[in-house]
Amino acid sequence: MKENVESEELASRAATGDAEAFRALLRLHYDRVFRVVYSVVKNQSDAEDITQDIWAAMPGKLRHWRGEAKLTSWLHRIAVNAAKDALRKSATRTRTTASYVEVEDLRRGEAEDAERRLSWLQTALDTLSVDLRATAALTLGEQMNFAEAAEALGVAEGTVAWRMSEIRRRLKTLAARDNGLDQEALA
């Protein structure tokens, strides 16, 4: 009982800015707060950090302590709430990190798939005649329409249309031969 009266007197004085009273309160209750926090978070390093944060904020908190509850009960409530908040934040960070990792894995998989497809397409285009490759380079690579490609190649627009049809046909045949590369991507 004497400790409670002494602690509450120290808390009242510390609330008014008495640094010596605050240091004495800290010496009396630091370990108690740490034990409560540790019992919730079950990690020494985290418990140390949380306990330090609690005591760093304690001068401001003491101004709101009204003495309606025992000081130790009030400190326990602060410790438990801070520990629970830390666990919630950690869980949120863990979920966020897991989501990021999942998205990054999907992105990498998509990038690898796109790279594999591009490599296949380049290899397939290399099997075509020079005229067909030049037509593909202008219409697919440079995104020219048939009229622009025809002018650049010095051929009729109908020739460019036929060449593109022939390129598609040959690529589909190669894709089927190479065990069904997703032909929709080539269409």
C-alpha angles and dihedrals in degrees: 000000000000090000091054093051091046092047093048091049090050090048091052092050093044089052089062092052101268101155094191091054090049092052090050091049090049092052091049099047110021094095092045091054090046092052092051093048092046092050088059103039098033092208121105097208093048091045090052092050094047092047091051090050091050093052092043089057094039098094089062093042093051090063088065096047107108099185092242090124127038111274092239091054090049091049091048091053091050091048095048093046092048091049092048091048090052091050091050091050090047091050090050091049090048092051091046092049092047090050091048091049090049092050091046091050090051091047091050091047091050091047091050090047091049090048091049091050093047091050091050091048092050091050091047093049089051088064091061126092119266092255093052092046091050090050091049091047092055100039100035103024100036094027094229118163118240094264093052092046091048091053092048092047095042093235136113119277089240089059090056090049091050092047091051090049089050092048091053092047093050093045091051090050091049091047092052090048091049090058102274110306105197099282093193088072089056097047 
